[in-house]
Amino acid sequence: MPIEMSDSTRDLLMSVPPADVRAPLRERRYLDTDAKRITALFEDDGRRARLGKTGYDLNFLDLIKELAEIYSKSRAATLGSDAVSSGSKREEAITEGEAEAAIIVAACRFQLGHIEGMSLKLDAAAVATGALDLAIDLDVLAVIVENNISKFERNELFDAPKHIALAREQANEVRTLVEAEEAPPELGSTRDLRNRASTLLWSRLLELRTAASFAFSGDDKVLRELRIRRR
């Protein structure tokens, strides 16, 4: 079912450069709720007037409400189909991959630590700086164990063939989930609109929070409500 919006808002959404469009981060997936809560603060005439005195364009309040509604509907329509819902799958895959990498690194330090240069390789593999780095490290660890598999024959606590297979399987899973998240949606699709609404809503909400934080710097109640809540 098409998501209703004004022509001007649709034009505004479609004007966001593709390079700037981002799928909503996991901690921002309920940004619509935050936006509705924050804009509700300025339904009070006094607060609205004070916010306007900063030079902030009060018309943006209505735009933020509309963007929040568009984001809410498009997010609901795309649940289960892409990165927002698969975020937990990615996190689970990363957690499992990091655990497997730690097991292999520990076994290799014990069994292969005497080999020149091995400690440096294991140190590098033990600290992944991102999901794709983790996938690469798992592949590297699988190769290290495979190339030295005879060294693990007497180790009954470490099943080398099993861990080689696990490392490669989890590397592929992490890589697949990352690639699925990064695949751009079809222009104008519901997922594309959701990403555009999220991107623009986040930008407009930051502008509102910045202006309001200045206007109400001495009002703890308002400042508390301006926070983006992590869930």
C-alpha positions as CSV (number, residue, x, y, z in Angstrom):
1,M,0.0,0.0,0.0
2,P,1.5,3.4,-1.0
3,I,2.6,5.7,1.8
4,E,0.7,9.0,1.6
5,M,2.7,12.2,1.7
6,S,2.6,15.6,0.2
7,D,4.2,16.2,-3.2
8,S,6.6,18.7,-1.6
9,T,7.7,16.2,1.0
10,R,8.2,13.4,-1.6
11,D,10.3,15.8,-3.7
12,L,12.3,16.7,-0.6
13,L,12.9,13.0,0.2
14,M,14.0,12.2,-3.4
15,S,16.3,15.2,-3.4
16,V,18.6,13.6,-0.8
17,P,21.8,12.6,-2.6
18,P,22.1,8.8,-2.9
19,A,25.5,8.9,-1.3
20,D,24.0,10.5,1.8
21,V,21.1,8.0,2.2
22,R,21.7,5.6,5.1
23,A,19.7,2.7,6.4
24,P,18.6,3.4,10.0
25,L,21.2,2.3,12.5
26,R,19.9,-0.2,15.1
27,E,19.9,2.3,17.9
28,R,17.9,4.8,15.7
29,R,15.3,2.3,14.5
30,Y,12.6,4.0,16.8
31,L,13.6,7.5,15.8
32,D,10.0,8.2,14.9
33,T,9.0,7.8,18.5
34,D,11.7,10.2,19.6
35,A,10.7,12.7,17.0
36,K,7.0,12.6,18.1
37,R,8.0,13.0,21.7
38,I,10.4,15.9,21.1
39,T,8.0,17.8,18.7
40,A,5.2,17.4,21.3
41,L,7.3,19.6,23.6
42,F,6.6,22.6,21.3
43,E,2.8,22.2,21.2
44,D,3.0,24.5,24.2
45,D,2.7,28.1,22.8
46,G,5.3,29.5,25.2
47,R,7.9,27.0,24.3
48,R,7.1,27.3,20.6
49,A,7.5,31.1,20.8
50,R,10.8,30.8,22.7
51,L,12.2,28.3,20.1
52,G,11.2,30.6,17.3
53,K,13.2,33.5,18.9
54,T,16.4,31.5,18.1
55,G,15.7,31.9,14.4
56,Y,14.7,28.3,14.1
57,D,12.1,27.8,11.3
58,L,9.0,26.6,13.2
59,N,7.6,25.1,9.9
60,F,10.2,22.4,10.4
61,L,8.2,21.0,13.3
62,D,5.4,20.0,11.0
63,L,7.9,18.5,8.6
64,I,9.5,16.5,11.3
65,K,6.1,15.1,12.3
66,E,5.4,14.1,8.7
67,L,8.8,12.5,8.3
68,A,8.3,10.6,11.5
69,E,5.0,9.3,10.2
70,I,6.5,8.3,6.9
71,Y,9.4,6.6,8.6
72,S,7.1,4.8,11.0
73,K,4.9,3.4,8.2
74,S,7.8,2.5,5.9
75,R,9.7,0.8,8.7
76,A,6.6,-1.3,9.6
77,A,6.2,-2.3,5.9
78,T,9.9,-3.4,5.6
79,L,10.2,-5.3,8.9
80,G,11.6,-8.8,8.2
81,S,12.8,-7.9,4.8
82,D,16.2,-6.2,5.3
83,A,18.9,-4.8,7.5
84,V,16.7,-3.3,10.2
85,S,15.3,-6.7,11.1
86,S,18.5,-8.6,10.2
87,G,20.5,-6.4,12.5
88,S,20.1,-8.9,15.3
89,K,21.2,-11.7,12.9
90,R,24.3,-9.8,12.1
91,E,25.1,-9.1,15.7
92,E,24.5,-12.8,16.5
93,A,26.8,-13.8,13.7
94,I,29.5,-11.4,14.8
95,T,29.3,-12.6,18.4
96,E,29.6,-16.2,17.3
97,G,32.4,-15.3,14.9
98,E,34.4,-13.5,17.6
99,A,33.9,-16.5,20.0
100,E,35.2,-18.9,17.3
101,A,38.1,-16.6,16.5
102,A,39.0,-16.5,20.2
103,I,39.0,-20.3,20.5
104,I,41.2,-20.7,17.5
105,V,43.6,-17.9,18.6
106,A,44.0,-19.5,22.0
107,A,44.6,-23.0,20.5
108,C,47.2,-21.6,18.1
109,R,49.0,-19.6,20.8
110,F,49.4,-22.9,22.7
111,Q,50.2,-25.1,19.8
112,L,52.0,-22.8,17.4
113,G,53.4,-20.0,19.5
114,H,56.9,-21.2,19.0
115,I,56.8,-20.6,15.3
116,E,58.6,-17.4,14.3
117,G,56.2,-14.6,13.4
118,M,53.1,-16.5,14.5
119,S,52.4,-14.4,17.6
120,L,52.2,-11.2,15.4
121,K,49.7,-13.0,13.1
122,L,47.6,-14.1,16.0
123,D,47.7,-10.7,17.6
124,A,46.4,-9.1,14.4
125,A,43.7,-11.7,14.1
126,A,42.6,-11.3,17.7
127,V,41.5,-7.7,17.2
128,A,38.9,-7.2,14.5
129,T,38.0,-3.5,13.8
130,G,34.7,-4.3,12.0
131,A,32.5,-7.1,10.7
132,L,34.4,-7.5,7.4
133,D,37.7,-7.5,9.3
134,L,36.3,-10.3,11.4
135,A,35.4,-12.3,8.3
136,I,38.9,-11.9,7.0
137,D,40.5,-12.9,10.3
138,L,38.4,-16.0,10.5
139,D,39.5,-17.0,7.0
140,V,43.2,-16.3,8.0
141,L,42.8,-18.4,11.1
142,A,41.3,-21.3,9.2
143,V,44.3,-21.2,6.8
144,I,46.8,-21.1,9.8
145,V,45.2,-24.2,11.4
146,E,44.9,-26.0,8.0
147,N,48.6,-25.4,7.2
148,N,49.6,-26.7,10.6
149,I,47.0,-29.3,11.1
150,S,49.5,-32.1,12.0
151,K,50.5,-30.0,15.1
152,F,47.0,-30.4,16.5
153,E,46.7,-34.2,16.1
154,R,47.4,-34.9,19.8
155,N,45.2,-32.1,21.1
156,E,42.0,-33.8,22.1
157,L,40.4,-30.5,23.2
158,F,40.7,-28.9,19.8
159,D,39.1,-30.5,16.8
160,A,41.1,-28.8,14.1
161,P,39.0,-29.9,11.0
162,K,35.8,-28.9,12.8
163,H,37.2,-25.4,13.7
164,I,38.5,-24.9,10.2
165,A,35.0,-25.5,8.8
166,L,33.3,-23.4,11.5
167,A,35.7,-20.4,10.9
168,R,35.0,-20.5,7.1
169,E,31.3,-20.9,7.6
170,Q,31.0,-18.0,10.0
171,A,33.2,-15.8,7.9
172,N,30.9,-16.4,4.9
173,E,27.8,-15.7,7.1
174,V,29.2,-12.4,8.4
175,R,30.2,-11.4,4.9
176,T,26.8,-12.3,3.4
177,L,24.9,-10.3,6.1
178,V,27.1,-7.2,5.6
179,E,26.7,-7.3,1.9
180,A,22.9,-7.7,2.2
181,E,22.8,-4.6,4.5
182,E,24.9,-2.5,2.1
183,A,23.0,-3.4,-1.0
184,P,21.1,-0.3,-2.1
185,P,17.3,-0.6,-2.4
186,E,15.5,0.1,-5.6
187,L,14.9,3.9,-6.1
188,G,11.5,4.9,-4.8
189,S,10.8,1.5,-3.2
190,T,9.4,1.4,0.3
191,R,12.8,0.5,1.7
192,D,14.3,3.4,-0.2
193,L,11.7,5.8,1.2
194,R,12.3,4.5,4.7
195,N,16.1,5.1,4.4
196,R,15.5,8.6,3.0
197,A,13.0,9.4,5.7
198,S,15.3,8.2,8.4
199,T,18.2,10.1,6.9
200,L,16.3,13.4,6.6
201,L,14.5,12.9,9.9
202,W,17.8,12.4,11.8
203,S,19.2,15.6,10.2
204,R,16.1,17.7,10.9
205,L,15.9,16.4,14.4
206,L,19.5,17.2,15.1
207,E,18.8,20.8,14.0
208,L,15.8,21.0,16.3
209,R,17.7,19.6,19.3
210,T,20.6,22.0,18.7
211,A,18.3,25.0,18.6
212,A,16.1,23.8,21.6
213,S,19.2,22.9,23.7
214,F,20.3,26.5,23.3
215,A,16.8,28.1,23.9
216,F,16.2,25.9,27.0
217,S,19.7,25.5,28.4
218,G,18.4,26.1,31.9
219,D,15.3,23.9,31.7
220,D,16.3,20.3,32.8
221,K,12.9,18.9,31.9
222,V,13.1,20.0,28.3
223,L,16.7,18.9,28.0
224,R,15.9,15.5,29.3
225,E,13.1,15.1,26.7
226,L,15.5,16.2,23.9
227,R,17.7,13.1,24.3
228,I,17.6,10.4,21.7
229,R,16.9,7.3,23.7
230,R,18.9,4.1,23.0
231,R,16.8,0.9,23.2
